[in-house]
Amino acid sequence: MKQIATITILFSLILTMTASTVFAGGYQLNLHGQRQIGMGHAGTGLPLDVSTIALNPAGLAVLDHNGVLLGSSATFIKTTFKTGPDMIPGLPADYKAETDNPMRTPFNLYASYDLPIQNLRAGLGVYTPYGNAVRWGEDWMYSGLLSEISMFTVFVQPTLSFKVNDNLSFGAGLIVAYGDVNLQRNTEIDLPALGLSNIPLSIELDGSTTNIGYNLGMFVQQSDVLSIGVSYRSKINMDVKGGDADFILGGVPAEVSGMLTPAGNAFDATLPLPAVVNLGIGIRPTETLRIAVDANLTFWSAYEDLTFTFEQRTALVQNSSEPRKFNDKWIFRAGGEYDVNEQFQVRLGGYYDASPVDAGFITPETPDVDRFGISTGASYAFTPALRLDASLLFITSSEREQSLEKASERGTPSVVPVGTFQTTAFIPGLAVSYRF
């Protein structure tokens, strides 16, 4: 049943896209560097090149070179949704839908240089740790919840790293975070008070914001074989102020549309990017083999609820606050790198990433599932200074069911899909670096 009262709940869901796609486990992009990607994203305790600026800024001081690195990955992500017998009374028991997501190309740029002070090195990282693009087809049975989302973020991180002695170094970086999001949905509503039904409603929300955070790290070279790294990236509250909110009602008189969906509306919301702790061990059993093992804890519990306000409120558009109550989760990663010869290296890695989203809160823009990643990579040095790095990451997941019973228990049956989700991703990447 379509009711005016449910529209404010749906608006809350739409704004949830901004937050959850920014930092959801399902689409969080940890594509910091191609060598680390090839090793399962591990490298907190094993600095390999200047991309350590993002993962552990303390590692910058222990590198034996300055350099510039430019890289990018291409993301091909698909989510499948299907229903089963008796999952949704009165609806098809064998329905299936897939997203048709556009390819995205998150990038990174890093540079480092020795300062006049001994053992002090400066660096700059520009990288895209979060980003997403979800597009459901026209026959998507939950198109009233989401049609399409596109989200893009950039972190700019100037960094200083100091090597205290041969065994200990520290690093710190200031993060300037920029985010931009575009959300679209198309649905139909009833306006019984006006005697109108099946009225097309198109919604588009645009918002952007900038805020600051920091990245701290410590690196310990325990021995020639063993090294340890710890880093902490702070929570960043992305405060959206005055985002554009466009609502278009079709097939109704202009005076009715203007009364219910005034032109030039805007919204405010605060969306937290949670803090992350990285723990890593580096092992060099031989001169040609390097092994990295990482554990990353993301403090998803910072996302307790979502509250937003509209500048202009009507019977159709009202302020709203909804609970989300995500859970803190660990990600476990491991990988290795082997020197075939002086010019050619190969890599292999993997990780396990548990979903922070409870059943009853799984939405079309965050069809979050437990993920398994398998990666590989290779490098070729054209000269001692110039090299090319490549990686290939494949992500799969177990199927995850969201039942009507669980959604009802959480109080979300009208704003979440009832069915089974599964996500796969294929992500190739390339980087070129120059050392000096």
JOSULMO-V294112 format. One record per residue. N is the residue number from 0. RES is the residue in one small letter. D_FIRST is the distance of its C-alpha to the first C-alpha in whole Angstrom. Layout:
BEGIN
n->N res->RES d_first->D_FIRST
n->N res->RES d_first->D_FIRST
END
This chain:
BEGIN
n->0 res->m d_first->0
n->1 res->k d_first->4
n->2 res->q d_first->6
n->3 res->i d_first->10
n->4 res->a d_first->11
n->5 res->t d_first->10
n->6 res->i d_first->12
n->7 res->t d_first->15
n->8 res->i d_first->14
n->9 res->l d_first->14
n->10 res->f d_first->17
n->11 res->s d_first->19
n->12 res->l d_first->18
n->13 res->i d_first->19
n->14 res->l d_first->22
n->15 res->t d_first->23
n->16 res->m d_first->24
n->17 res->t d_first->27
n->18 res->a d_first->28
n->19 res->s d_first->27
n->20 res->t d_first->28
n->21 res->v d_first->31
n->22 res->f d_first->32
n->23 res->a d_first->30
n->24 res->g d_first->32
n->25 res->g d_first->30
n->26 res->y d_first->32
n->27 res->q d_first->35
n->28 res->l d_first->38
n->29 res->n d_first->41
n->30 res->l d_first->43
n->31 res->h d_first->46
n->32 res->g d_first->49
n->33 res->q d_first->49
n->34 res->r d_first->52
n->35 res->q d_first->50
n->36 res->i d_first->47
n->37 res->g d_first->49
n->38 res->m d_first->50
n->39 res->g d_first->46
n->40 res->h d_first->46
n->41 res->a d_first->49
n->42 res->g d_first->51
n->43 res->t d_first->51
n->44 res->g d_first->55
n->45 res->l d_first->56
n->46 res->p d_first->56
n->47 res->l d_first->57
n->48 res->d d_first->57
n->49 res->v d_first->56
n->50 res->s d_first->52
n->51 res->t d_first->53
n->52 res->i d_first->52
n->53 res->a d_first->48
n->54 res->l d_first->48
n->55 res->n d_first->51
n->56 res->p d_first->53
n->57 res->a d_first->56
n->58 res->g d_first->57
n->59 res->l d_first->58
n->60 res->a d_first->61
n->61 res->v d_first->63
n->62 res->l d_first->62
n->63 res->d d_first->65
n->64 res->h d_first->64
n->65 res->n d_first->63
n->66 res->g d_first->60
n->67 res->v d_first->58
n->68 res->l d_first->55
n->69 res->l d_first->52
n->70 res->g d_first->49
n->71 res->s d_first->46
n->72 res->s d_first->43
n->73 res->a d_first->41
n->74 res->t d_first->37
n->75 res->f d_first->36
n->76 res->i d_first->33
n->77 res->k d_first->30
n->78 res->t d_first->27
n->79 res->t d_first->26
n->80 res->f d_first->22
n->81 res->k d_first->22
n->82 res->t d_first->20
n->83 res->g d_first->22
n->84 res->p d_first->22
n->85 res->d d_first->19
n->86 res->m d_first->18
n->87 res->i d_first->14
n->88 res->p d_first->14
n->89 res->g d_first->13
n->90 res->l d_first->14
n->91 res->p d_first->17
n->92 res->a d_first->20
n->93 res->d d_first->22
n->94 res->y d_first->20
n->95 res->k d_first->22
n->96 res->a d_first->22
n->97 res->e d_first->25
n->98 res->t d_first->26
n->99 res->d d_first->28
n->100 res->n d_first->30
n->101 res->p d_first->32
n->102 res->m d_first->36
n->103 res->r d_first->37
n->104 res->t d_first->40
n->105 res->p d_first->41
n->106 res->f d_first->44
n->107 res->n d_first->47
n->108 res->l d_first->50
n->109 res->y d_first->53
n->110 res->a d_first->56
n->111 res->s d_first->59
n->112 res->y d_first->62
n->113 res->d d_first->65
n->114 res->l d_first->66
n->115 res->p d_first->70
n->116 res->i d_first->69
n->117 res->q d_first->70
n->118 res->n d_first->67
n->119 res->l d_first->65
n->120 res->r d_first->62
n->121 res->a d_first->60
n->122 res->g d_first->57
n->123 res->l d_first->53
n->124 res->g d_first->50
n->125 res->v d_first->47
n->126 res->y d_first->45
n->127 res->t d_first->41
n->128 res->p d_first->40
n->129 res->y d_first->36
n->130 res->g d_first->34
n->131 res->n d_first->31
n->132 res->a d_first->29
n->133 res->v d_first->26
n->134 res->r d_first->25
n->135 res->w d_first->22
n->136 res->g d_first->22
n->137 res->e d_first->21
n->138 res->d d_first->19
n->139 res->w d_first->18
n->140 res->m d_first->14
n->141 res->y d_first->14
n->142 res->s d_first->15
n->143 res->g d_first->12
n->144 res->l d_first->14
n->145 res->l d_first->18
n->146 res->s d_first->20
n->147 res->e d_first->23
n->148 res->i d_first->25
n->149 res->s d_first->29
n->150 res->m d_first->31
n->151 res->f d_first->35
n->152 res->t d_first->37
n->153 res->v d_first->41
n->154 res->f d_first->43
n->155 res->v d_first->47
n->156 res->q d_first->49
n->157 res->p d_first->53
n->158 res->t d_first->54
n->159 res->l d_first->58
n->160 res->s d_first->59
n->161 res->f d_first->62
n->162 res->k d_first->64
n->163 res->v d_first->66
n->164 res->n d_first->68
n->165 res->d d_first->68
n->166 res->n d_first->66
n->167 res->l d_first->63
n->168 res->s d_first->61
n->169 res->f d_first->59
n->170 res->g d_first->56
n->171 res->a d_first->54
n->172 res->g d_first->51
n->173 res->l d_first->50
n->174 res->i d_first->46
n->175 res->v d_first->45
n->176 res->a d_first->41
n->177 res->y d_first->39
n->178 res->g d_first->36
n->179 res->d d_first->34
n->180 res->v d_first->30
n->181 res->n d_first->28
n->182 res->l d_first->24
n->183 res->q d_first->22
n->184 res->r d_first->18
n->185 res->n d_first->16
n->186 res->t d_first->13
n->187 res->e d_first->11
n->188 res->i d_first->9
n->189 res->d d_first->9
n->190 res->l d_first->12
n->191 res->p d_first->12
n->192 res->a d_first->15
n->193 res->l d_first->17
n->194 res->g d_first->15
n->195 res->l d_first->14
n->196 res->s d_first->11
n->197 res->n d_first->11
n->198 res->i d_first->14
n->199 res->p d_first->15
n->200 res->l d_first->16
n->201 res->s d_first->18
n->202 res->i d_first->20
n->203 res->e d_first->23
n->204 res->l d_first->25
n->205 res->d d_first->28
n->206 res->g d_first->30
n->207 res->s d_first->34
n->208 res->t d_first->36
n->209 res->t d_first->39
n->210 res->n d_first->41
n->211 res->i d_first->44
n->212 res->g d_first->44
n->213 res->y d_first->47
n->214 res->n d_first->48
n->215 res->l d_first->51
n->216 res->g d_first->53
n->217 res->m d_first->56
n->218 res->f d_first->58
n->219 res->v d_first->61
n->220 res->q d_first->63
n->221 res->q d_first->64
n->222 res->s d_first->67
n->223 res->d d_first->67
n->224 res->v d_first->65
n->225 res->l d_first->62
n->226 res->s d_first->60
n->227 res->i d_first->57
n->228 res->g d_first->55
n->229 res->v d_first->52
n->230 res->s d_first->50
n->231 res->y d_first->47
n->232 res->r d_first->45
n->233 res->s d_first->43
n->234 res->k d_first->40
n->235 res->i d_first->39
n->236 res->n d_first->36
n->237 res->m d_first->35
n->238 res->d d_first->34
n->239 res->v d_first->32
n->240 res->k d_first->33
n->241 res->g d_first->32
n->242 res->g d_first->30
n->243 res->d d_first->29
n->244 res->a d_first->25
n->245 res->d d_first->24
n->246 res->f d_first->21
n->247 res->i d_first->21
n->248 res->l d_first->19
n->249 res->g d_first->19
n->250 res->g d_first->20
n->251 res->v d_first->20
n->252 res->p d_first->24
n->253 res->a d_first->25
n->254 res->e d_first->26
n->255 res->v d_first->22
n->256 res->s d_first->22
n->257 res->g d_first->25
n->258 res->m d_first->23
n->259 res->l d_first->20
n->260 res->t d_first->21
n->261 res->p d_first->25
n->262 res->a d_first->27
n->263 res->g d_first->29
n->264 res->n d_first->27
n->265 res->a d_first->28
n->266 res->f d_first->27
n->267 res->d d_first->29
n->268 res->a d_first->29
n->269 res->t d_first->31
n->270 res->l d_first->31
n->271 res->p d_first->33
n->272 res->l d_first->35
n->273 res->p d_first->36
n->274 res->a d_first->40
n->275 res->v d_first->42
n->276 res->v d_first->45
n->277 res->n d_first->47
n->278 res->l d_first->50
n->279 res->g d_first->52
n->280 res->i d_first->55
n->281 res->g d_first->57
n->282 res->i d_first->60
n->283 res->r d_first->62
n->284 res->p d_first->64
n->285 res->t d_first->66
n->286 res->e d_first->67
n->287 res->t d_first->65
n->288 res->l d_first->62
n->289 res->r d_first->59
n->290 res->i d_first->56
n->291 res->a d_first->54
n->292 res->v d_first->51
n->293 res->d d_first->49
n->294 res->a d_first->46
n->295 res->n d_first->43
n->296 res->l d_first->41
n->297 res->t d_first->38
n->298 res->f d_first->37
n->299 res->w d_first->34
n->300 res->s d_first->33
n->301 res->a d_first->34
n->302 res->y d_first->30
n->303 res->e d_first->29
n->304 res->d d_first->26
n->305 res->l d_first->25
n->306 res->t d_first->25
n->307 res->f d_first->25
n->308 res->t d_first->26
n->309 res->f d_first->25
n->310 res->e d_first->28
n->311 res->q d_first->26
n->312 res->r d_first->23
n->313 res->t d_first->21
n->314 res->a d_first->18
n->315 res->l d_first->16
n->316 res->v d_first->18
n->317 res->q d_first->20
n->318 res->n d_first->22
n->319 res->s d_first->21
n->320 res->s d_first->22
n->321 res->e d_first->21
n->322 res->p d_first->23
n->323 res->r d_first->24
n->324 res->k d_first->27
n->325 res->f d_first->29
n->326 res->n d_first->32
n->327 res->d d_first->36
n->328 res->k d_first->37
n->329 res->w d_first->40
n->330 res->i d_first->41
n->331 res->f d_first->44
n->332 res->r d_first->46
n->333 res->a d_first->49
n->334 res->g d_first->51
n->335 res->g d_first->55
n->336 res->e d_first->57
n->337 res->y d_first->60
n->338 res->d d_first->63
n->339 res->v d_first->64
n->340 res->n d_first->67
n->341 res->e d_first->67
n->342 res->q d_first->65
n->343 res->f d_first->62
n->344 res->q d_first->60
n->345 res->v d_first->57
n->346 res->r d_first->54
n->347 res->l d_first->51
n->348 res->g d_first->49
n->349 res->g d_first->45
n->350 res->y d_first->43
n->351 res->y d_first->40
n->352 res->d d_first->37
n->353 res->a d_first->35
n->354 res->s d_first->31
n->355 res->p d_first->31
n->356 res->v d_first->27
n->357 res->d d_first->26
n->358 res->a d_first->23
n->359 res->g d_first->20
n->360 res->f d_first->21
n->361 res->i d_first->21
n->362 res->t d_first->19
n->363 res->p d_first->20
n->364 res->e d_first->23
n->365 res->t d_first->24
n->366 res->p d_first->24
n->367 res->d d_first->27
n->368 res->v d_first->29
n->369 res->d d_first->33
n->370 res->r d_first->35
n->371 res->f d_first->38
n->372 res->g d_first->41
n->373 res->i d_first->44
n->374 res->s d_first->46
n->375 res->t d_first->49
n->376 res->g d_first->51
n->377 res->a d_first->55
n->378 res->s d_first->57
n->379 res->y d_first->60
n->380 res->a d_first->63
n->381 res->f d_first->65
n->382 res->t d_first->67
n->383 res->p d_first->67
n->384 res->a d_first->65
n->385 res->l d_first->63
n->386 res->r d_first->60
n->387 res->l d_first->57
n->388 res->d d_first->54
n->389 res->a d_first->51
n->390 res->s d_first->49
n->391 res->l d_first->46
n->392 res->l d_first->43
n->393 res->f d_first->41
n->394 res->i d_first->38
n->395 res->t d_first->36
n->396 res->s d_first->33
n->397 res->s d_first->32
n->398 res->e d_first->29
n->399 res->r d_first->27
n->400 res->e d_first->24
n->401 res->q d_first->21
n->402 res->s d_first->19
n->403 res->l d_first->16
n->404 res->e d_first->18
n->405 res->k d_first->20
n->406 res->a d_first->17
n->407 res->s d_first->16
n->408 res->e d_first->20
n->409 res->r d_first->20
n->410 res->g d_first->16
n->411 res->t d_first->15
n->412 res->p d_first->12
n->413 res->s d_first->10
n->414 res->v d_first->13
n->415 res->v d_first->15
n->416 res->p d_first->15
n->417 res->v d_first->16
n->418 res->g d_first->19
n->419 res->t d_first->23
n->420 res->f d_first->24
n->421 res->q d_first->28
n->422 res->t d_first->30
n->423 res->t d_first->33
n->424 res->a d_first->35
n->425 res->f d_first->39
n->426 res->i d_first->41
n->427 res->p d_first->44
n->428 res->g d_first->46
n->429 res->l d_first->50
n->430 res->a d_first->52
n->431 res->v d_first->55
n->432 res->s d_first->57
n->433 res->y d_first->61
n->434 res->r d_first->63
n->435 res->f d_first->66
END
